[in-house]
């Protein structure tokens, strides 16, 4: 992390230098840069005369980081993942042949899945509109709750 392009270039140079002391080589093709700002801006960070690719988003520790610093894309990504998992197991959630024990398990799974998705709010302090989108998605996918 750096505040200026010059600082970032210095950090990259130092990482390269220290890595080489340990016998490691920096892979320019796998090394990326990203500027987090409200305005789009371009950086030119180089390693061995080759410019590093600048990306507009990446996944870090399971969280999507975007260049605008917002998290709407992360919410959409999480909803898509949840929808995919739900659709793979939809037959379980919509079956009429559910025992009381299975029903308890479904409620446990349901609360676990949605608490994980709502964890986004705690991490990103989302606007009300985004929370409403998650609630709408949740209600659309859980017909057994009614």
VOPAGU-2260 file (C-alpha; in pm, 1 decimal, decimal comma):
REM VOPAGU-2260
SITE   aa  ch    i         X         Y         Z
SITE  UNK   A    0       0,0       0,0       0,0
SITE  UNK   A    1     129,0     340,8     -94,5
SITE  UNK   A    2      -9,8     692,3    -119,1
SITE  UNK   A    3     181,3     792,6    -431,0
SITE  UNK   A    4     299,5     622,6    -746,8
SITE  UNK   A    5     661,0     697,4    -653,3
SITE  UNK   A    6     614,3     532,8    -311,0
SITE  UNK   A    7     463,1     224,8    -474,8
SITE  UNK   A    8     752,4     201,5    -721,0
SITE  UNK   A    9     996,6     220,9    -427,7
SITE  UNK   A   10     808,9     -55,0    -241,9
SITE  UNK   A   11     805,5    -280,6    -549,2
SITE  UNK   A   12    1177,7    -218,4    -605,6
SITE  UNK   A   13    1253,1    -302,1    -241,0
SITE  UNK   A   14    1044,8    -622,5    -252,9
SITE  UNK   A   15    1226,3    -728,5    -569,3
SITE  UNK   A   16    1566,3    -651,2    -416,1
SITE  UNK   A   17    1495,6    -835,5     -89,1
SITE  UNK   A   18    1340,8   -1132,1    -272,9
SITE  UNK   A   19    1649,8   -1171,1    -489,8
SITE  UNK   A   20    1867,4   -1181,2    -176,4
SITE  UNK   A   21    1668,3   -1491,2     -77,1
SITE  UNK   A   22    1696,3   -1644,9    -422,8
SITE  UNK   A   23    1339,0   -1559,8    -522,7
SITE  UNK   A   24    1243,7   -1401,8    -853,5
SITE  UNK   A   25     945,9   -1168,8    -896,2
SITE  UNK   A   26     705,2   -1291,2   -1164,6
SITE  UNK   A   27     605,1    -978,8   -1359,2
SITE  UNK   A   28     316,0   -1161,0   -1529,2
SITE  UNK   A   29     156,5   -1245,0   -1192,7
SITE  UNK   A   30     228,9    -913,1   -1019,1
SITE  UNK   A   31     -51,0    -657,2   -1054,6
SITE  UNK   A   32    -120,8    -303,2    -938,1
SITE  UNK   A   33    -447,8    -133,8    -849,5
SITE  UNK   A   34    -538,4     224,8    -763,5
SITE  UNK   A   35    -824,0     265,9    -516,9
SITE  UNK   A   36    -980,9     603,8    -586,6
SITE  UNK   A   37   -1312,0     767,0    -672,7
SITE  UNK   A   38   -1154,9     879,0   -1000,4
SITE  UNK   A   39    -998,2     634,3   -1244,4
SITE  UNK   A   40    -626,0     685,6   -1267,1
SITE  UNK   A   41    -342,3     502,2   -1435,6
SITE  UNK   A   42     -12,2     405,6   -1277,1
SITE  UNK   A   43     307,7     300,0   -1443,9
SITE  UNK   A   44     496,0      69,7   -1207,0
SITE  UNK   A   45     782,9    -122,0   -1363,7
SITE  UNK   A   46     996,5    -422,8   -1277,2
SITE  UNK   A   47    1304,7    -485,0   -1491,8
SITE  UNK   A   48    1173,3    -236,9   -1750,0
SITE  UNK   A   49     839,8    -419,8   -1783,9
SITE  UNK   A   50     523,5    -238,1   -1680,1
SITE  UNK   A   51     302,7    -417,3   -1428,2
SITE  UNK   A   52     -59,3    -473,5   -1530,2
SITE  UNK   A   53    -311,9    -250,1   -1353,8
SITE  UNK   A   54    -635,8    -426,1   -1258,4
SITE  UNK   A   55    -971,8    -282,1   -1155,0
SITE  UNK   A   56   -1055,1    -557,7    -903,3
SITE  UNK   A   57    -916,4    -868,2    -737,4
SITE  UNK   A   58   -1006,7   -1122,5    -470,5
SITE  UNK   A   59    -804,4   -1089,7    -149,2
SITE  UNK   A   60    -870,3   -1328,3     140,0
SITE  UNK   A   61   -1209,6   -1412,8      -9,3
SITE  UNK   A   62   -1320,2   -1050,2     -50,0
SITE  UNK   A   63   -1350,2    -866,4    -379,1
SITE  UNK   A   64   -1157,4    -540,3    -371,8
SITE  UNK   A   65   -1250,5    -289,3    -643,9
SITE  UNK   A   66   -1076,9      25,8    -763,7
SITE  UNK   A   67   -1365,0     248,6    -653,4
SITE  UNK   A   68   -1351,7     113,1    -296,7
SITE  UNK   A   69   -1720,5      20,8    -301,0
SITE  UNK   A   70   -1860,5    -325,1    -243,0
SITE  UNK   A   71   -2168,0    -357,1    -466,3
SITE  UNK   A   72   -1977,7    -605,0    -685,0
SITE  UNK   A   73   -1888,2    -808,2    -374,8
SITE  UNK   A   74   -2254,8    -822,7    -272,0
SITE  UNK   A   75   -2356,1    -934,3    -622,3
SITE  UNK   A   76   -2078,0   -1195,4    -621,6
SITE  UNK   A   77   -2187,2   -1335,3    -284,1
SITE  UNK   A   78   -2552,7   -1346,2    -387,2
SITE  UNK   A   79   -2453,8   -1532,2    -706,0
SITE  UNK   A   80   -2252,1   -1784,2    -502,6
SITE  UNK   A   81   -2543,4   -1832,6    -260,9
SITE  UNK   A   82   -2789,3   -1869,8    -547,3
SITE  UNK   A   83   -2566,6   -2129,7    -712,6
SITE  UNK   A   84   -2541,1   -2334,2    -392,3
SITE  UNK   A   85   -2915,7   -2302,2    -330,8
SITE  UNK   A   86   -3001,1   -2413,3    -685,2
SITE  UNK   A   87   -2778,0   -2720,2    -651,6
SITE  UNK   A   88   -2974,7   -2823,9    -339,8
SITE  UNK   A   89   -3312,7   -2678,8    -430,5
SITE  UNK   A   90   -3477,3   -3021,4    -424,0
SITE  UNK   A   91   -3397,5   -3048,3     -52,3
SITE  UNK   A   92   -3541,2   -2707,1      30,8
SITE  UNK   A   93   -3860,3   -2752,7    -171,4
SITE  UNK   A   94   -3939,9   -3116,3     -89,9
SITE  UNK   A   95   -4273,7   -3185,5      82,9
SITE  UNK   A   96   -4133,4   -3504,4     242,4
SITE  UNK   A   97   -3932,5   -3338,0     516,2
SITE  UNK   A   98   -3912,3   -3483,4     866,1
SITE  UNK   A   99   -3904,2   -3259,3    1172,4
SITE  UNK   A  100   -3533,3   -3332,4    1222,5
SITE  UNK   A  101   -3453,1   -3248,0     859,2
SITE  UNK   A  102   -3658,4   -2930,4     893,8
SITE  UNK   A  103   -3450,1   -2827,7    1198,4
SITE  UNK   A  104   -3133,4   -2892,9    1000,0
SITE  UNK   A  105   -3264,9   -2682,7     711,1
SITE  UNK   A  106   -3334,7   -2391,0     944,8
SITE  UNK   A  107   -2982,5   -2423,0    1085,6
SITE  UNK   A  108   -2832,1   -2425,8     735,2
SITE  UNK   A  109   -3058,2   -2139,6     631,1
SITE  UNK   A  110   -2952,7   -1922,7     923,7
SITE  UNK   A  111   -2586,1   -2009,9     868,3
SITE  UNK   A  112   -2592,0   -1927,3     496,6
SITE  UNK   A  113   -2770,5   -1598,0     542,7
SITE  UNK   A  114   -2568,8   -1490,6     844,5
SITE  UNK   A  115   -2257,3   -1547,1     631,0
SITE  UNK   A  116   -2402,6   -1334,2     351,0
SITE  UNK   A  117   -2510,1   -1063,0     593,9
SITE  UNK   A  118   -2155,7   -1060,2     733,4
SITE  UNK   A  119   -2087,4    -832,0     436,8
SITE  UNK   A  120   -2271,0    -553,4     621,1
SITE  UNK   A  121   -2044,0    -570,4     922,1
SITE  UNK   A  122   -1732,5    -558,9     707,3
SITE  UNK   A  123   -1838,0    -291,5     462,4
SITE  UNK   A  124   -2101,3     -82,3     644,7
SITE  UNK   A  125   -2342,4    -102,0     352,6
SITE  UNK   A  126   -2602,1     150,8     246,7
SITE  UNK   A  127   -2963,3      52,8     317,1
SITE  UNK   A  128   -3035,0      -7,8     -52,3
SITE  UNK   A  129   -2771,7    -282,8     -70,4
SITE  UNK   A  130   -2906,1    -450,3     243,8
SITE  UNK   A  131   -3255,7    -439,1      92,4
SITE  UNK   A  132   -3120,5    -613,6    -220,7
SITE  UNK   A  133   -2982,7    -896,3      -5,3
SITE  UNK   A  134   -3316,0    -925,5     182,1
SITE  UNK   A  135   -3512,0    -935,5    -143,9
SITE  UNK   A  136   -3283,4   -1209,3    -275,2
SITE  UNK   A  137   -3317,1   -1406,1      50,8
SITE  UNK   A  138   -3697,6   -1389,2      48,3
SITE  UNK   A  139   -3716,0   -1492,3    -317,3
SITE  UNK   A  140   -3512,5   -1807,1    -255,0
SITE  UNK   A  141   -3677,5   -1934,1      63,0
SITE  UNK   A  142   -4041,8   -2022,0      -2,7
SITE  UNK   A  143   -4051,5   -2255,8     301,4
SITE  UNK   A  144   -4014,7   -1965,5     544,8
SITE  UNK   A  145   -4364,8   -1837,0     475,3
